[in-house]
Amino acid sequence: MKFIGLSLIILSVVILVVSLVYIIIINRTKERLAMIEKNMDPTHLSSECFFSNSLKIALLFMGGGLGFLTALVVDEYLLIGIDNPAIYAGCVLLFSGTGLIIYHKFFK
């Protein structure tokens, strides 16, 4: 029974990701076609902007993961016997913000 539930969750996530990618691609195509119909230049919609946004999101998630790992280490090894869930939220937000600051300083 647990296997069926887990497989349904994984299937749902895969369907969600595929549908989001499909919607993004269709919307980019429609936007480019609308710009061409209005005699505008769609070259400013290059993949460089997409790469920049992907890099920003990647740094955000890497910072979140590093924050979660740091909070786990602090909770397990430094704060033995103290149960404080605010450590996780604080570390994740702190390191995510640090990732965004790194993006802004180096890539803007």
Buried (B, 14 or more C-beta within 10 A) or exposed (E): EEEEEEEEEEEEEEEEEEEEEEEEEEEEEEEBEEBEEEEEEBEEEEEEEEEEEEEBEEBBEBBBBBBBEBBEEBBEEEEEEEEEEEBBEBBBEBBBBBBBEBBEEEEE
